[in-house]
Amino acid sequence: MSPFFECLPALAPEIIVVATALLVLLVDLAAAGGKPAAQRAGLAGAITCLGCALAMAWAALMPCSAHLAMLAVSPVTQWLKLPLLLLTVFAAVLSWGGRCTRHAGEYFALLLLAAAGLMLLVSSDNLLLIFIALELLSVCLYALAGFDKGSAASAEAALKYLLFGGMSAAFTLYGISLIYGVTGDLQLGMIAHRLRGQPAEPVFYAGLVMTLIGFAFKLAAAPFHLWAPDVYEGAPTPVASFIASGSKVASFFVLARILMTAFPGAHGTACLGDYLPGWAPVLAALAAVSMVAGNVAAIVQTNVKRLLAYSAIAHTGYALLALLADARHVLAALLFYTITYAFTVLGAFAVVAVIEESGRRGSLADFAGLGRRAPVLSFCMLVFMLSLAGIPPLAGFFGKFYVFTAAAAATPPLSLLWLVVLAVAASAVSLYYYLQVLKQIYAVAPAASGAWPRPAISAQVAIVLLAAIVIVLGCAPDLLLGRITDLLKAHPF
């Protein structure tokens, strides 16, 4: 059998998702062209969810391992596609009633192609294919960010996202070219083999730093975060939720894979006052600046979407701590953290989307009195905010606990203690602005006039399910962490 046919079972989930995107376009063009926008969005969204469900079923029931040219498909990567597809389903459900879905076929097709980019990204074993997958994801997100054609803020968000994304792509590609020039290979395992036992050249460190800067743009790590607040605020809220959730999970996983597989010998140290050259000091600086800048800037925000954007910058800093530990077992903590954060922030954006659908702008004042008008919605927002703040027994607490303890246990002993102390202090600061949202919901009297949110049944179900996931994974974190740990032990990359 030719290598082409051998890779088909391994890539079946991606093929199903891409085929679903084409089907959505075809159905919207041929069968739903004359129907109202809401019906077209509902039909396209239903097809999107069915296609994602089929891809999830294939990945769950028919796991496979294959190392094919630029791909390294394993049970770990196949399993990781499940939460990515589930996040796509939630984003699709939240988009059914959105005002940005006048061109429903194109919208949901782009969402599916972005999901295909995420799935391809986690299976990539080659720097060039990683770059291509990142750009497939990014191009789709650029278009989705500007999809609300009646909003100047959406157009501005798309333009800023495109400009900053193009800059990050240039850094990443140039860094990859320098690494290729030094090692003569783009396969992650072969790069490590070529570097083993050889003194690193300055040009290699330049390429490594430029590649890390490119990923810092994608992850919205400070000081490369300037695009995030405007994009999160201006983009359609379901799109902002997808940017903040799914792309973070895949990007952190592939960054960990690059650093641990291709550059294990270029780790360096981030011990305060005793730095050694490598990628650890760069990530330590990014983590520290992100935690401080994100939390300080979030304190003064009056728009909840911008608040969540700066919160995302701070959470990027927290997640980077796990990478600094430089031990493969801490990858489980990183994945647990990013996955639980993704479901939590998607739920928070879903509540904001409901507020916006009632004619409000999503400012803090627009949440005043929500606890009396919509108690279920308010309770779900309570769960999401407290989980983001790291309050037990919610999933966000255990995510931060596992990451912080992994960093504290890094070798040499206590070398990252300064970062852990900074992370704990920054997390305590974040509680202030999360409580500001809850204060408006529960302690401030509602406005006397104006429409109040009446979310669609699908949005209500999605929000309640997301809150349930956060609560269950907080009460029983081993349901997720145990599965990830078992997979990584059986199939280390």
C-alpha positions as CSV (number, residue, x, y, z in Angstrom):
1,M,0.0,0.0,0.0
2,S,1.3,3.5,-0.9
3,P,2.2,5.9,1.8
4,F,-0.7,8.1,0.6
5,F,-3.3,5.5,1.5
6,E,-1.5,4.6,4.7
7,C,-2.0,8.1,6.1
8,L,-5.7,8.2,5.3
9,P,-6.9,6.4,8.5
10,A,-4.6,8.5,10.6
11,L,-5.9,11.7,9.1
12,A,-9.6,10.6,9.0
13,P,-10.8,13.1,11.6
14,E,-9.2,16.0,9.6
15,I,-10.7,14.6,6.4
16,I,-14.1,14.4,7.9
17,V,-13.9,18.0,9.2
18,V,-12.8,19.3,5.9
19,A,-15.5,17.3,4.0
20,T,-18.0,18.8,6.4
21,A,-16.8,22.3,5.6
22,L,-17.4,21.6,1.9
23,L,-20.8,20.1,2.7
24,V,-21.8,23.2,4.7
25,L,-20.9,25.4,1.7
26,L,-22.8,23.2,-0.7
27,V,-25.9,22.9,1.4
28,D,-26.0,26.6,2.1
29,L,-25.6,27.5,-1.5
30,A,-27.9,24.9,-3.1
31,A,-30.6,24.2,-0.5
32,A,-30.8,27.1,1.9
33,G,-30.1,30.1,-0.3
34,G,-33.6,31.6,0.0
35,K,-34.3,30.9,3.6
36,P,-34.0,33.4,6.5
37,A,-30.6,34.0,8.0
38,A,-31.5,32.3,11.3
39,Q,-32.7,29.1,9.5
40,R,-29.5,29.0,7.4
41,A,-27.4,29.5,10.4
42,G,-29.2,26.8,12.3
43,L,-28.9,24.3,9.4
44,A,-25.2,25.1,8.8
45,G,-24.5,24.9,12.6
46,A,-26.3,21.5,12.9
47,I,-24.2,20.1,10.0
48,T,-21.1,21.5,11.7
49,C,-21.9,19.8,15.0
50,L,-22.7,16.5,13.2
51,G,-19.5,16.5,11.3
52,C,-17.5,17.3,14.5
53,A,-19.3,14.5,16.3
54,L,-18.4,12.0,13.5
55,A,-14.8,13.1,13.7
56,M,-14.8,12.7,17.5
57,A,-16.3,9.2,17.2
58,W,-13.6,8.2,14.7
59,A,-10.8,9.6,16.9
60,A,-12.2,7.9,20.0
61,L,-13.2,4.5,18.6
62,M,-10.4,4.0,16.1
63,P,-7.2,5.4,17.6
64,C,-4.1,4.7,15.6
65,S,-0.4,5.3,15.6
66,A,1.5,6.3,12.5
67,H,4.7,8.2,11.7
68,L,4.3,9.4,8.2
69,A,6.8,11.9,6.8
70,M,5.9,15.1,8.5
71,L,3.2,13.6,10.8
72,A,3.4,11.7,14.0
73,V,-0.1,10.5,14.9
74,S,-0.4,8.7,18.2
75,P,-3.1,8.0,20.7
76,V,-2.1,11.2,22.6
77,T,-2.7,13.4,19.5
78,Q,-5.8,11.5,18.5
79,W,-7.2,12.0,22.0
80,L,-6.3,15.6,22.1
81,K,-8.5,16.2,19.0
82,L,-11.5,15.3,21.1
83,P,-11.5,18.4,23.3
84,L,-10.5,20.6,20.3
85,L,-13.6,19.3,18.4
86,L,-15.8,19.6,21.4
87,L,-14.7,23.3,21.8
88,T,-15.6,23.7,18.1
89,V,-19.0,22.3,18.7
90,F,-19.7,24.7,21.6
91,A,-18.5,27.6,19.4
92,A,-20.8,26.5,16.6
93,V,-23.8,26.3,19.0
94,L,-23.1,29.8,20.3
95,S,-23.0,31.1,16.7
96,W,-26.5,29.9,15.7
97,G,-28.2,33.0,16.9
98,G,-25.4,35.4,16.3
99,R,-25.8,38.5,14.3
100,C,-22.6,37.8,12.4
101,T,-23.9,34.7,10.6
102,R,-25.7,36.3,7.7
103,H,-23.4,34.4,5.4
104,A,-23.9,31.1,7.4
105,G,-22.2,28.7,5.0
106,E,-19.0,30.7,4.8
107,Y,-18.9,31.3,8.6
108,F,-19.3,27.7,9.6
109,A,-16.9,26.5,6.9
110,L,-14.2,28.8,8.1
111,L,-14.9,27.6,11.7
112,L,-14.5,24.0,10.5
113,L,-11.3,24.7,8.6
114,A,-9.9,26.4,11.6
115,A,-10.6,23.3,13.6
116,A,-8.9,21.2,10.9
117,G,-5.8,23.5,11.3
118,L,-5.9,22.8,15.1
119,M,-6.1,19.1,14.6
120,L,-3.3,19.1,12.0
121,L,-1.1,21.2,14.3
122,V,-1.2,18.7,17.2
123,S,-0.2,15.9,14.8
124,S,2.7,17.7,13.1
125,D,6.2,16.5,13.6
126,N,8.0,18.9,11.2
127,L,8.6,22.6,11.7
128,L,7.4,23.4,8.2
129,L,4.2,21.6,8.6
130,I,3.7,23.2,12.0
131,F,4.0,26.6,10.3
132,I,1.6,25.6,7.6
133,A,-1.0,24.4,10.1
134,L,-0.6,27.5,12.1
135,E,-1.2,29.7,9.1
136,L,-4.3,27.6,8.1
137,L,-5.7,28.3,11.5
138,S,-4.6,31.9,11.5
139,V,-6.1,32.8,8.1
140,C,-9.4,31.3,9.1
141,L,-9.4,33.3,12.3
142,Y,-8.5,36.5,10.5
143,A,-11.6,36.2,8.3
144,L,-13.8,35.1,11.2
145,A,-12.7,38.1,13.3
146,G,-14.0,40.5,10.7
147,F,-17.1,38.5,9.8
148,D,-19.5,41.0,11.4
149,K,-19.6,43.3,8.4
150,G,-21.9,45.8,10.1
151,S,-19.4,46.5,12.9
152,A,-16.4,48.8,12.5
153,A,-14.9,47.3,15.6
154,S,-15.0,43.8,13.9
155,A,-13.2,45.2,10.8
156,E,-10.6,46.9,13.0
157,A,-10.1,43.6,15.0
158,A,-9.5,41.6,11.8
159,L,-7.0,44.2,10.4
160,K,-5.0,44.3,13.7
161,Y,-5.1,40.5,13.9
162,L,-3.9,40.2,10.3
163,L,-1.0,42.7,10.8
164,F,0.2,41.2,14.1
165,G,-0.4,37.7,12.8
166,G,1.7,38.4,9.7
167,M,4.5,39.8,11.8
168,S,4.4,36.6,14.0
169,A,4.5,34.4,10.9
170,A,7.5,36.3,9.6
171,F,9.4,35.8,12.9
172,T,8.4,32.1,13.0
173,L,9.4,31.4,9.4
174,Y,12.7,33.2,9.6
175,G,13.5,31.4,12.9
176,I,12.7,28.1,11.3
177,S,15.0,28.9,8.3
178,L,17.9,29.7,10.7
179,I,17.3,26.4,12.5
180,Y,17.3,24.6,9.2
181,G,20.5,26.3,8.2
182,V,22.3,25.1,11.3
183,T,20.8,21.5,11.5
184,G,20.0,20.7,7.9
185,D,16.7,19.2,9.0
186,L,13.1,20.2,9.9
187,Q,12.0,16.9,11.6
188,L,11.8,17.5,15.4
189,G,13.6,14.3,16.3
190,M,16.3,14.8,13.7
191,I,17.0,18.3,14.9
192,A,17.7,17.0,18.4
193,H,19.9,14.3,16.9
194,R,21.9,16.8,14.8
195,L,22.4,19.1,17.8
196,R,23.5,16.4,20.2
197,G,27.1,16.7,21.2
198,Q,27.7,19.8,19.1
199,P,28.4,23.3,20.4
200,A,25.5,25.6,19.6
201,E,26.2,28.4,17.2
202,P,24.9,32.0,17.9
203,V,22.8,31.8,14.7
204,F,21.0,28.7,16.2
205,Y,20.1,30.7,19.3
206,A,18.9,33.6,17.1
207,G,16.6,31.1,15.2
208,L,15.3,29.6,18.4
209,V,14.5,33.0,20.0
210,M,12.8,34.2,16.8
211,T,10.7,31.0,16.7
212,L,9.7,31.5,20.3
213,I,8.8,35.1,19.6
214,G,6.5,33.9,16.8
215,F,4.7,31.5,19.2
216,A,4.5,34.3,21.8
217,F,2.5,36.3,19.3
218,K,0.1,33.4,18.8
219,L,-0.3,32.8,22.5
220,A,-0.7,36.5,23.3
221,A,2.3,36.5,25.7
222,A,3.4,39.9,26.9
223,P,5.0,42.0,25.4
224,F,3.7,40.5,22.2
225,H,0.0,40.7,23.3
226,L,-1.1,44.1,22.0
227,W,-3.4,42.6,19.4
228,A,-5.4,40.5,21.9
229,P,-7.6,43.1,23.7
230,D,-8.8,44.7,20.5
231,V,-9.4,41.4,18.7
232,Y,-11.3,39.9,21.7
233,E,-13.4,43.0,22.0
234,G,-14.1,43.7,18.3
235,A,-14.5,40.1,16.9
236,P,-17.9,38.4,17.1
237,T,-18.0,36.9,20.6
238,P,-18.3,33.2,19.5
239,V,-15.1,33.8,17.4
240,A,-13.3,35.5,20.3
241,S,-14.2,32.5,22.5
242,F,-12.8,30.1,19.9
243,I,-9.6,32.2,19.6
244,A,-9.2,32.2,23.4
245,S,-9.9,28.5,23.9
246,G,-9.0,26.0,21.1
247,S,-6.0,27.8,19.7
248,K,-4.4,28.0,23.2
249,V,-4.7,24.3,23.7
250,A,-3.2,23.3,20.4
251,S,-0.5,26.0,20.5
252,F,0.8,25.1,23.9
253,F,0.9,21.4,23.1
254,V,2.9,21.9,19.9
255,L,5.2,24.4,21.6
256,A,5.9,21.8,24.3
257,R,6.5,19.2,21.6
258,I,9.0,21.4,19.8
259,L,10.9,22.3,23.0
260,M,11.0,18.8,24.5
261,T,11.6,16.9,21.3
262,A,13.8,19.2,19.1
263,F,15.6,21.3,21.7
264,P,16.0,19.3,24.9
265,G,19.7,20.2,25.0
266,A,19.1,23.9,24.6
267,H,17.1,24.3,27.8
268,G,19.3,26.6,29.7
269,T,18.3,27.7,33.2
270,A,16.0,30.4,34.5
271,C,17.3,30.4,38.0
272,L,17.3,33.9,39.4
273,G,20.8,35.4,39.2
274,D,22.2,32.2,37.5
275,Y,21.0,32.2,33.9
276,L,22.4,29.9,31.3
277,P,21.6,30.5,27.5
278,G,18.7,28.6,26.2
279,W,14.9,28.8,25.8
280,A,14.2,28.6,29.5
281,P,15.3,32.2,30.3
282,V,13.2,33.5,27.3
283,L,10.1,31.7,28.5
284,A,10.7,32.8,32.1
285,A,10.8,36.4,31.0
286,L,7.7,36.0,28.9
287,A,5.9,34.3,31.8
288,A,6.8,37.0,34.3
289,V,5.9,39.9,32.1
290,S,2.6,38.2,31.0
291,M,1.5,37.6,34.6
292,V,2.2,41.1,35.7
293,A,1.0,43.0,32.6
294,G,-2.1,40.9,32.1
295,N,-3.3,41.2,35.7
296,V,-2.4,44.9,36.2
297,A,-4.1,45.9,32.9
298,A,-7.2,43.8,33.7
299,I,-7.9,45.7,36.9
300,V,-8.9,48.9,35.1
301,Q,-11.0,47.4,32.3
302,T,-14.7,48.3,32.1
303,N,-15.5,46.0,29.2
304,V,-15.8,42.3,30.1
305,K,-14.4,41.0,26.8
306,R,-11.3,43.2,27.3
307,L,-11.0,42.0,30.9
308,L,-11.1,38.4,29.6
309,A,-8.4,39.3,27.0
310,Y,-6.0,40.6,29.7
311,S,-6.9,37.6,31.8
312,A,-5.9,35.4,28.9
313,I,-2.5,37.1,28.8
314,A,-2.0,36.4,32.5
315,H,-3.1,32.8,32.1
316,T,-0.6,32.4,29.3
317,G,2.1,33.4,31.8
318,Y,0.8,30.8,34.3
319,A,0.8,28.0,31.6
320,L,4.4,28.8,30.6
321,L,5.6,27.7,34.1
322,A,4.9,24.1,33.2
323,L,7.2,24.3,30.1
324,L,10.0,25.6,32.3
325,A,10.0,22.5,34.5
326,D,11.5,20.6,31.6
327,A,10.1,17.2,32.5
328,R,7.8,15.2,30.3
329,H,5.5,14.3,33.2
330,V,4.6,17.9,33.6
331,L,3.0,17.9,30.1
332,A,0.0,16.3,31.8
333,A,-0.3,19.3,34.1
334,L,0.0,21.7,31.1
335,L,-2.7,19.9,29.1
336,F,-5.0,19.7,32.1
337,Y,-4.5,23.5,32.7
338,T,-5.0,24.5,29.1
339,I,-8.1,22.3,28.5
340,T,-9.9,23.3,31.7
341,Y,-9.0,27.0,31.0
342,A,-10.4,26.6,27.4
343,F,-13.8,25.3,28.6
344,T,-13.9,28.0,31.3
345,V,-13.1,31.0,29.2
346,L,-15.4,29.7,26.4
347,G,-18.3,29.6,29.0
348,A,-17.5,33.1,30.1
349,F,-17.6,34.4,26.6
350,A,-20.9,32.5,26.0
351,V,-22.5,34.5,28.9
352,V,-21.1,37.8,27.4
353,A,-22.6,36.7,24.0
354,V,-26.0,36.4,25.6
355,I,-25.7,39.8,27.2
356,E,-24.8,41.3,23.8
357,E,-27.7,39.6,22.1
358,S,-30.0,41.6,24.4
359,G,-28.7,44.8,22.9
360,R,-26.0,45.6,25.4
361,R,-22.3,46.2,24.8
362,G,-20.9,43.8,27.4
363,S,-19.6,46.4,29.8
364,L,-19.4,45.8,33.5
365,A,-22.5,48.0,34.1
366,D,-24.5,45.8,31.6
367,F,-24.2,42.9,34.1
368,A,-25.8,44.9,36.9
369,G,-28.6,43.0,38.5
370,L,-28.2,39.9,36.3
371,G,-28.5,37.6,39.4
372,R,-32.1,38.7,39.9
373,R,-33.1,38.5,36.2
374,A,-31.3,35.4,35.1
375,P,-30.3,33.3,38.1
376,V,-29.1,30.2,36.1
377,L,-27.0,32.3,33.8
378,S,-25.6,34.2,36.7
379,F,-24.7,31.1,38.6
380,C,-22.8,29.8,35.5
381,M,-20.9,33.1,35.3
382,L,-20.1,32.7,39.0
383,V,-18.6,29.3,38.3
384,F,-16.5,30.6,35.3
385,M,-15.2,33.7,37.1
386,L,-14.2,31.8,40.3
387,S,-12.6,29.0,38.2
388,L,-10.5,31.6,36.3
389,A,-9.5,33.1,39.7
390,G,-8.4,29.6,40.9
391,I,-10.9,29.1,43.7
392,P,-11.5,25.5,44.9
393,P,-13.2,23.2,44.3
394,L,-13.4,24.3,40.6
395,A,-11.2,23.1,37.7
396,G,-9.2,26.3,37.6
397,F,-7.9,25.8,41.1
398,F,-6.4,22.3,40.3
399,G,-5.1,23.6,36.9
400,K,-3.1,26.3,38.7
401,F,-2.1,23.9,41.5
402,Y,-0.6,21.3,39.2
403,V,1.3,23.9,37.1
404,F,2.6,25.7,40.1
405,T,3.7,22.6,41.9
406,A,5.4,21.3,38.7
407,A,7.4,24.5,38.5
408,A,8.3,24.4,42.2
409,A,9.6,20.9,41.8
410,A,11.8,21.8,38.8
411,T,15.5,21.0,38.9
412,P,17.8,22.4,40.3
413,P,15.6,22.6,43.4
414,L,13.8,25.9,44.0
415,S,15.3,27.4,40.8
416,L,11.8,28.6,39.7
417,L,10.6,29.6,43.2
418,W,10.7,33.2,42.2
419,L,8.3,32.6,39.4
420,V,6.0,30.5,41.5
421,V,5.8,33.2,44.1
422,L,5.1,35.8,41.4
423,A,2.4,33.6,39.9
424,V,0.7,33.1,43.3
425,A,0.8,36.8,44.0
426,A,-0.5,37.6,40.5
427,S,-3.3,35.1,40.9
428,A,-4.3,36.8,44.1
429,V,-4.5,40.1,42.3
430,S,-6.7,38.6,39.6
431,L,-9.4,37.8,42.2
432,Y,-10.1,41.5,42.5
433,Y,-11.3,42.0,38.9
434,Y,-13.1,38.7,38.7
435,L,-15.1,39.7,41.8
436,Q,-15.8,43.1,40.1
437,V,-17.9,41.2,37.5
438,L,-19.7,39.2,40.2
439,K,-20.3,42.3,42.3
440,Q,-22.2,43.8,39.3
441,I,-24.2,40.6,38.9
442,Y,-25.2,40.0,42.5
443,A,-24.7,43.2,44.5
444,V,-25.7,46.0,42.1
445,A,-29.4,46.8,41.5
446,P,-30.6,46.2,37.9
447,A,-31.4,49.0,35.6
448,A,-35.1,50.0,35.5
449,S,-35.4,49.9,31.7
450,G,-33.9,48.0,28.8
451,A,-34.3,44.4,27.5
452,W,-32.9,41.6,29.6
453,P,-31.3,38.5,28.1
454,R,-33.5,35.7,26.9
455,P,-30.9,33.2,25.5
456,A,-31.9,30.6,23.0
457,I,-32.4,27.1,24.4
458,S,-29.2,25.9,22.6
459,A,-27.1,28.7,24.2
460,Q,-28.6,27.9,27.6
461,V,-27.8,24.2,27.3
462,A,-24.3,25.0,26.1
463,I,-23.6,27.4,29.0
464,V,-24.9,25.0,31.6
465,L,-22.9,22.1,30.1
466,L,-19.7,24.2,30.2
467,A,-20.4,25.1,33.8
468,A,-21.0,21.4,34.6
469,I,-17.7,20.5,33.0
470,V,-15.8,23.0,35.1
471,I,-17.5,21.8,38.3
472,V,-17.0,18.1,37.6
473,L,-13.4,18.5,36.6
474,G,-12.8,20.5,39.8
475,C,-14.5,17.9,42.0
476,A,-12.9,14.9,40.2
477,P,-9.8,16.2,38.4
478,D,-8.4,12.7,37.9
479,L,-11.1,12.1,35.3
480,L,-9.1,14.2,33.0
481,L,-5.6,14.3,34.5
482,G,-5.5,10.5,35.0
483,R,-6.4,9.9,31.4
484,I,-3.8,12.3,30.1
485,T,-1.1,10.8,32.4
486,D,-1.9,7.3,31.3
487,L,-1.7,8.2,27.6
488,L,1.6,10.0,28.0
489,K,3.1,7.1,30.0
490,A,2.1,4.6,27.3
491,H,2.9,6.8,24.3
492,P,5.6,9.4,25.2
493,F,6.6,11.6,22.3
